[in-house]
Amino acid sequence: MTKSTKPMIRIHNAETNEIIDREMNDAEFAQYQADQAAQAIAKAEAEAKAAQRQAILDKLGLTADEARLLLG
């Protein structure tokens, strides 16, 4: 048995209760990779924004809760 190089997809036909497990095709795998890259970028941007926010709060000597009270 060969090792799968691409993620698997499960297709479940609710009418017949048939379940098919198969490897992603090239188009599905390309979309999967694009989605993974987009998620990584979004996570990095969110982490950078959180770090910037924390740096500003540290400069001002405020906690996140105190800042919420001021801006709320």
N, CA, C and O of each residue as an XYZ file, in Angstrom:
288
protein
N       0.852     -1.183      0.000
C       0.000      0.000      0.000
C       0.893      1.239      0.000
O       1.841      1.326      0.781
N       0.588      2.203     -0.883
C       1.394      3.423     -0.969
C       0.869      4.462     -0.004
O      -0.317      4.495      0.326
N       1.779      5.308      0.441
C       1.404      6.376      1.363
C       0.783      7.527      0.598
O       1.286      7.928     -0.452
N      -0.305      8.055      1.122
C      -0.999      9.175      0.506
C      -0.166     10.446      0.649
O       0.388     10.714      1.716
N      -0.081     11.218     -0.415
C       0.666     12.465     -0.357
C      -0.254     13.672     -0.241
O       0.202     14.772      0.070
N      -1.525     13.477     -0.487
C      -2.499     14.570     -0.403
C      -3.520     14.231      0.680
O      -3.736     13.060      0.989
N      -4.149     15.261      1.256
C      -5.188     15.000      2.258
C      -6.349     14.209      1.654
O      -6.575     14.210      0.443
N      -7.057     13.553      2.527
C      -8.193     12.742      2.105
C      -9.483     13.552      2.182
O      -9.607     14.487      2.974
N     -10.433     13.170      1.344
C     -11.776     13.760      1.338
C     -12.760     12.641      1.620
O     -12.626     11.536      1.093
N     -13.748     12.930      2.453
C     -14.820     11.971      2.714
C     -16.100     12.525      2.098
O     -16.511     13.651      2.375
N     -16.706     11.712      1.266
C     -17.977     12.064      0.630
C     -19.031     11.125      1.195
O     -18.890      9.905      1.117
N     -20.087     11.694      1.764
C     -21.152     10.893      2.370
C     -22.451     11.201      1.656
O     -22.946     12.328      1.703
N     -22.998     10.200      0.996
C     -24.292     10.325      0.337
C     -25.344     10.020      1.389
O     -25.494      8.872      1.806
N     -26.078     11.047      1.822
C     -27.055     10.888      2.893
C     -28.242     10.028      2.462
O     -28.874      9.385      3.301
N     -28.549     10.008      1.175
C     -29.684      9.219      0.704
C     -29.391      7.723      0.737
O     -30.235      6.929      1.152
N     -28.187      7.341      0.297
C     -27.840      5.912      0.227
C     -26.966      5.474      1.389
O     -26.720      4.281      1.566
N     -26.499      6.420      2.176
C     -25.575      6.203      3.288
C     -24.225      5.652      2.809
O     -23.479      5.061      3.589
N     -23.922      5.851      1.530
C     -22.632      5.429      0.977
C     -21.557      6.431      1.387
O     -21.774      7.641      1.326
N     -20.418      5.933      1.798
C     -19.289      6.778      2.199
C     -18.102      6.439      1.313
O     -17.713      5.278      1.180
N     -17.536      7.475      0.713
C     -16.369      7.301     -0.139
C     -15.239      8.146      0.435
O     -15.393      9.354      0.615
N     -14.109      7.513      0.720
C     -12.899      8.217      1.145
C     -11.925      8.174     -0.025
O     -11.642      7.110     -0.576
N     -11.417      9.347     -0.396
C     -10.475      9.392     -1.509
C      -9.494     10.530     -1.310
O      -9.744     11.452     -0.533
N      -8.385     10.460     -2.012
C      -7.375     11.501     -1.980
C      -7.878     12.703     -2.788
O      -8.588     12.537     -3.779
N      -7.507     13.904     -2.361
C      -7.882     15.106     -3.111
C      -7.317     15.034     -4.523
O      -6.222     14.515     -4.742
N      -8.086     15.566     -5.485
C      -7.537     15.670     -6.839
C      -6.673     16.933     -6.908
O      -6.579     17.675     -5.930
N      -6.055     17.173     -8.043
C      -5.116     18.301     -8.161
C      -5.777     19.648     -7.897
O      -5.204     20.495     -7.212
N      -6.981     19.855     -8.434
C      -7.674     21.135     -8.242
C      -8.052     21.336     -6.774
O      -7.887     22.431     -6.236
N      -8.553     20.297     -6.132
C      -8.920     20.388     -4.716
C      -7.688     20.640     -3.853
O      -7.736     21.416     -2.898
N      -6.581     19.977     -4.199
C      -5.355     20.147     -3.427
C      -4.789     21.554     -3.587
O      -4.286     22.136     -2.626
N      -4.870     22.103     -4.803
C      -4.402     23.478     -5.040
C      -5.230     24.459     -4.209
O      -4.680     25.389     -3.618
N      -6.542     24.255     -4.162
C      -7.405     25.134     -3.369
C      -7.110     24.974     -1.880
O      -7.092     25.954     -1.134
N      -6.883     23.746     -1.458
C      -6.530     23.461     -0.066
C      -5.256     24.208      0.330
O      -5.192     24.821      1.396
N      -4.243     24.150     -0.541
C      -2.984     24.841     -0.263
C      -3.189     26.354     -0.222
O      -2.622     27.031      0.636
N      -3.991     26.887     -1.135
C      -4.271     28.325     -1.148
C      -4.999     28.730      0.139
O      -4.698     29.768      0.729
N      -5.951     27.909      0.565
C      -6.682     28.195      1.797
C      -5.755     28.159      3.009
O      -5.861     29.003      3.898
N      -4.843     27.181      3.046
C      -3.890     27.083      4.153
C      -2.986     28.314      4.197
O      -2.707     28.839      5.275
N      -2.529     28.773      3.038
C      -1.672     29.960      2.972
C      -2.429     31.200      3.430
O      -1.889     32.024      4.168
N      -3.681     31.332      2.992
C      -4.493     32.490      3.393
C      -4.732     32.484      4.901
O      -4.688     33.534      5.541
N      -4.983     31.314      5.465
C      -5.180     31.224      6.912
C      -3.904     31.580      7.673
O      -3.964     32.227      8.718
N      -2.765     31.164      7.158
C      -1.489     31.482      7.808
C      -1.231     32.985      7.779
O      -0.760     33.557      8.762
N      -1.539     33.620      6.659
C      -1.367     35.072      6.539
C      -2.300     35.794      7.496
O      -1.885     36.727      8.184
N      -3.562     35.369      7.545
C      -4.537     36.003      8.437
C      -4.114     35.851      9.892
O      -4.258     36.787     10.679
N      -3.593     34.679     10.258
C      -3.148     34.453     11.632
C      -1.953     35.343     11.960
O      -1.898     35.930     13.041
N      -1.006     35.447     11.047
C       0.170     36.289     11.272
C      -0.225     37.757     11.413
O       0.313     38.474     12.257
N      -1.177     38.203     10.575
C      -1.639     39.594     10.665
C      -2.342     39.852     11.989
O      -2.145     40.901     12.603
N      -3.159     38.905     12.431
C      -3.863     39.064     13.707
C      -2.877     39.098     14.874
O      -3.036     39.883     15.809
N      -1.866     38.246     14.812
C      -0.855     38.235     15.877
C      -0.050     39.528     15.891
O       0.277     40.040     16.962
N       0.275     40.063     14.716
C       1.016     41.324     14.631
C       0.178     42.472     15.188
O       0.687     43.337     15.901
N      -1.107     42.467     14.854
C      -2.007     43.524     15.342
C      -2.140     43.442     16.862
O      -2.149     44.470     17.539
N      -2.244     42.233     17.397
C      -2.347     42.063     18.847
C      -1.065     42.533     19.535
O      -1.121     43.148     20.600
N       0.077     42.247     18.935
C       1.350     42.681     19.507
C       1.456     44.204     19.498
O       1.931     44.804     20.462
N       1.012     44.826     18.407
C       1.026     46.293     18.334
C       0.101     46.890     19.390
O       0.446     47.863     20.060
N      -1.070     46.295     19.524
C      -2.037     46.779     20.517
C      -1.440     46.668     21.923
O      -1.558     47.589     22.730
N      -0.800     45.531     22.204
C      -0.208     45.339     23.523
C       0.949     46.307     23.758
O       1.131     46.782     24.879
N       1.728     46.604     22.730
C       2.835     47.552     22.863
C       2.316     48.946     23.219
O       2.906     49.640     24.046
N       1.222     49.345     22.598
C       0.630     50.654     22.907
C       0.110     50.676     24.336
O       0.328     51.640     25.069
N      -0.582     49.605     24.731
C      -1.089     49.550     26.105
C       0.058     49.581     27.113
O      -0.041     50.237     28.150
N       1.143     48.874     26.810
C       2.301     48.879     27.709
C       2.905     50.279     27.819
O       3.291     50.711     28.905
N       2.986     50.989     26.680
C       3.518     52.361     26.695
C       2.676     53.276     27.566
O       3.193     54.125     28.292
N       1.356     53.082     27.475
C       0.437     53.918     28.238
C       0.275     53.436     29.680
O      -0.279     54.146     30.519
N       0.758     52.234     29.959
C       0.618     51.695     31.315
C      -0.804     51.271     31.618
O      -1.248     51.356     32.763
N      -1.530     50.809     30.594
C      -2.924     50.400     30.767
C      -3.067     48.901     30.526
O      -2.288     48.284     29.799
N      -4.094     48.341     31.166
C      -4.460     46.966     30.855
C      -5.503     46.997     29.730
O      -6.060     48.051     29.423
N      -5.758     45.858     29.130
C      -6.763     45.785     28.070
C      -8.130     46.174     28.600
O      -8.897     46.837     27.901
N      -8.450     45.775     29.825
C      -9.741     46.136     30.426
C      -9.859     47.643     30.646
O     -10.918     48.226     30.417
N      -8.780     48.265     31.087
C      -8.807     49.725     31.288
C      -8.978     50.454     29.960
O      -9.702     51.447     29.889
N      -8.333     49.981     28.930
C      -8.474     50.594     27.611
C      -9.910     50.448     27.110
O     -10.462     51.381     26.527
N     -10.513     49.292     27.333
C     -11.919     49.079     26.927
C     -12.844     50.062     27.642
O     -13.776     50.599     27.043
N     -12.577     50.291     28.928
C     -13.391     51.245     29.673
C     -13.261     52.648     29.105
O     -14.254     53.368     28.995
N     -12.052     53.042     28.745
C     -11.833     54.372     28.178
C     -12.497     54.543     26.815
O     -13.045     55.602     26.509
N     -12.442     53.494     26.005
C     -12.943     53.578     24.639
C     -14.408     53.152     24.509
O     -15.043     53.402     23.485
N     -14.928     52.520     25.533
C     -16.247     51.910     25.477
C     -17.357     52.850     25.540
O     -18.517     52.440     25.500
